[in-house]
């Protein structure tokens, strides 16, 4: 799990570097288009294409290590979850002996405890719970292709 966390942070650094390079490649391409430097445009489109591919790869790696880290965290809790299921089934049976005929008394009690006593139950200091984001891919993916002008 620690290894996945380290690899996630390494992937985020590569993602940030790839974003910077792609942003620069798009900037040079747009400047050439604005200045009508048609001779440079095909080569700059190729460079933007390459930088975008590197950005997509870096984003994929960051997303992969983010998911791997959180899957490991989830797997680590599986044994406790199994134990909790046994306790919940015992609680339900005892509640029936007390005359409680609701569907799942243990689940109801557990949900009330979670609502009342816990505010943030996930420690996300090592890796954030939200996955990586890449605004350049969302907003500008494929923009280097142009609209057939040059």
C-alpha positions, 0 to 999 in steps of 0.5 A, spaced: 500 500 500 505 504 501 508 503 495 502 504 491 502 511 495 509 513 493 508 511 485 501 515 485 505 521 488 511 520 483 505 519 477 502 526 479 509 529 478 510 526 471 503 528 470 504 535 472 510 535 468 506 532 462 501 538 463 506 543 463 510 540 456 503 540 453 501 547 455 507 549 452 507 545 445 499 548 444 502 555 446 507 555 440 502 552 435 497 557 437 502 562 436 504 560 429 497 559 427 496 566 429 502 569 426 500 565 420 507 561 420 504 555 415 511 552 414 511 551 422 504 548 423 505 541 421 511 540 425 508 543 431 501 539 430 506 533 431 509 535 437 503 537 440 500 530 438 506 527 441 505 531 448 498 530 448 500 522 448 505 523 453 499 527 457 494 521 456 499 516 458 501 520 465 494 521 467 493 514 466 498 512 470 496 517 476 489 514 475 492 507 475 496 508 482 490 512 485 485 506 484 491 501 486 492 504 493 485 505 494 483 498 492 489 495 497 486 500 503 479 496 501 482 489 501 486 491 508 479 492 511 476 485 508 477 481 514 474 487 519 468 487 514 467 479 515 467 480 523 462 486 522 457 482 518 457 476 524 456 481 529 451 484 525 447 478 524 448 476 532 445 483 533 439 482 529 438 475 532 438 478 539 434 484 537 428 479 534 429 476 541 427 483 544 421 483 540 424 488 534 421 486 528 424 491 523 428 489 517 435 490 519 436 492 526 443 492 526 444 496 520 439 501 522 443 502 529 450 502 525 447 508 520 445 512 526 452 511 529 455 513 523 451 519 522 452 521 530 459 519 531 463 520 525 465 526 521 471 524 517 472 516 517 477 516 511 485 518 512 486 521 506 493 524 508 497 519 504 493 519 497 487 524 496 480 520 495 479 524 489 482 521 483 487 525 479 484 531 474 487 533 468 484 540 465 488 540 459 485 533 457 478 535 459 478 542 455 483 541 450 484 534 448 485 534 440 485 541 439 492 541 436 488 537 430 485 544 428 479 545 423 482 543 417 485 550 416 493 549 415 
